[in-house]
Amino acid sequence: MSTGPAQLPLGIGLRDDATFANFMPRGNAAAVAALQAQLDDGGEALVYLWGGEGSGRSHLLQAACHEASRRDKRALYLPLNELGHFPPHMLEDVERLDLMVIDDIDQVVGRKRWEEALFHGFNRLRDAGKRLIISAPAAPRQLNVKLPDLASRLTWGVTFQIQRLDDEGRFEALKLRARGRGMQLPDEVARYILHRGSRRLPELFSTLERLDRASLTAQRKLTIPFVKQALGW
C-alpha cells in the first residue's frame, strides 16, 4: 500500500501544483530526466540538487514524491527548514520507503545527532536498494559537514546545479502555469505581469492564481487594463 502525500508524518504535505509537468526545465533538463527515471530499474541511487533561492529545488523534490505516489511507491518528503528543529526520529525505518527526499539538508549540517542519523539512514537505504534525493543551496563539498563519513556519502551520487530561469524562461513558465490552470493568458499580458510583478516565481504564480479567481468572478478576459484593476497596479 502506498504512503502517498496525504499520509506524510507531521502534517508535511506536497503542493498539488509541484509536478514535473508544471516545471519549466530549460537548462535543468538533465536533472529532471534523472529524477523522472530514478525509480526505474537502474535509476540513480542518490540525486543531489543544489541551487539558490527560487531555482525550483523544492518544486522538483515534491514532483519526485508525486511521481512516486503515482507509481504506488512509498515516498517521504522532509523539508528540514521546517523540521530541522525536531530530533531526527523521522529517519527511523527509512529503509521501508522506496524514496526518501530531504530538502535543505544544510539546516541540520554541523549538528552531531542529525549528522549521525542521516549517515546511518543513508546506509540503510543503500543496503535496501532504495532511492534518495537531497537538496541544499550549495554543492556537497561546500557544506560544512562535521562527520567525515557523511560528507563522503553526499558525494556518492549524481549532482546537479539547478539554474534559475532567465526572463524568457520566466515568461515561458508563466504561460505554462496559465495553461495548466486553463487560463487564456495573452503574451502581452504575461510580459506586463513579469515587468510589473515580482521576479520570484512563487509570487508570480500566486499573482496568476489571484487573476484567475478575479477573471472568473468578473467574467472578464485577461487584459492589461483588467490586470491593473484586479491587482491595484
N, C-alpha and C positions, 0 to 999 in steps of 0.2 A: 504494500500500500504506500503510495507516495505521501511524503510530508510536504505538500505544496506550500506556496507562500502564505496561505491563511493559517498555517499551523506552526509558524516560526515562533521560537520562545521569546519571552519578554516583550511581546507585542510589537516586534520589529517586522513590519510588512514590507512589501515591494510596491513601488509606484506602478499603477496599471500601464502608464504610457512609457515605461522604461523597457522598451523592447528593441531587438535588433532592427526590426522593420522601421522603427521611428528614429534610428540613428543614422546621421549623415557621415559615411566613413571617410570620404576624401582621402587624406594622407594616412588614415588608420586602417586601411582595408586588410592588411596582413594580420593585425591584431584581432579584428573582427572575425576573420576566417579561422584563426586559431581557436578562438572562444567557441565559435559555432561548431567546430569539429572536435572539441575537447572530449565530449562524452562518447565519441565514436571509438571503435577498436583502433588502437594506435594513436589516439589523441594525446596531447601533451599532458604529462602528469602535473606539472606546475606552470601556470602562466602568471607572470608578474607584470603589472601595468603601472607606469608612473607618468606623472604629468601635473601641471599646475592647476590651480582652481579654474573651473569652467571648461576643462578639457574633455569632460564626459566620462571620466573613470567610473564614477558611481553608477551612471546610466548603464555602462557596459556590464558591470558586475551584476546589477539587478536583471539585465536582459539575459545573462547566462543562467540565472536562477529560474527565470520564466521558461527558458528553453528546457532546463532540466525537468521542471514540472510538466511541461508539455509532453516530455518523453516518459512521464511517470517515474522519474528518478527522485531520490531524496536529496534535497539541497538545503543548505543553511547559509543565510546572509548575516554577517556580523559587522555592522558599521561601528568601528571602535571609537570614533569620535562621540558616539552616543553610549557605548557600552564599556569603554575602557576604564571607567571608574569602578566597575564591578570586579570582584575576584574572577579569575578565568575558569569558573566552573562550567561554562558553556562549551569548553573544549573537551570535556569528558565524553568518551564513547563516540568520538568523531568518526571512527572507522566504520560506524554503521551507516554513514552518509555515502552517497555517490559523489557529491560535490560539496566542498566547503569553500566559502567565499569570504575573504577578510578584507574589509575596506579600511583604509587609513591605518595601516599597521604601525606607522610612525607614532601614533598616540600612546602606545604601550612600550615602545623601544626604550631600553635602559632600566626597565623595572624587572627585577630578578624573577619574581613569581610568574609574571606573564611570559617572559622570555623562555623560562624552563617549560611552562605549559605548552607554549607554541612549538618548541623543539620536539617534545615528546608526542604532541598531537600530529605534527607533520610526519614523524616517523611511523606512527600507527596508520595514517592514511596511505603512506607509500607502501608499507608492508601489505596492506589490504588491497592494493591496486586501485585506490580511489583517486579522485582529482581535486586539485586545489588551485584557487585563484587568489592573488594578493594584489593590493594596490597601495600606493604611497605617493607623496609628492616628489620623491627623489628615487634615484636608482638604488638597487640593493647595496652596493658598496659605499654609497653616500650616507646610509643610515648609521647612526651611532649605536650599533648593536654591541652589547657588552659580552654576550655569550658567544664565543668563537664558533661553536658547532652550529648555532642558529644562523649566524652570519654566513656560514658556508652553505647551509641548506637553502637560503634565499637566492643563491646564485646557481642552483642546480637546474632550474627550469629555463624556459624561453622568456626573454624580457622585451617589452615593447614600450617605447616612449609615446604617449598619446598626445598628438598635436592638436592645439586649439585651431578652430576654424578661422579662416580669414573672412573678410567681409563678404566675398562671393559665396563662401561656404555657409555663412550665417544666413544669407538670403535663401540659399537652397534648402537649408534646414527649416527655415520658417515656412517655406512653401510646402515642404514635405509634411510638416506637422499640421498645417492647414488642411492638406488633402486627407490626412488621416482622420481629421475631425469632420470631413465632408463640407468644408468651407470653400467658398469661391473667393480667393484672395488674389486680386489683380496685381501684376508686377509692380505697378507704380505705387500701390498702397503698401505692399510689402517693403519696398525701398523707403517709403516715407516712415514707416514704423521703425525700421532699422536706423534711419537718420535721426529720428526724434526720440526714440526709446533707449532703454539700457543696452549696453554692449554684451551683457551677460545672458546666455541662452535661457537659464531658468526664468529670469524676469521677462524676457521676450515671449516665452511660451505662456507665461501667466497673463501677459497682456493679450495674447491671442485668445486665451480662454475667456477673458473678460469681454473681448469684442464679439466672440461667438455668442455669448449669452445676450449681449446688448442687441446684436443683429436679429436674433430670434425673437426677442421681446418686442422690438420696434418693427419687425418685419421689414427691415431695410437691408439693402445690399451694402457691402463694404466699399465705401468711397473715402477719399481723403477728408472731405467735409464731415462725413459721419464719424470717422475715427477721431477727428478733432473734438467733435461734440461729445462722443461717448467717453473719451478719456480726459476731457477737460484740458486739452493741449491748446 
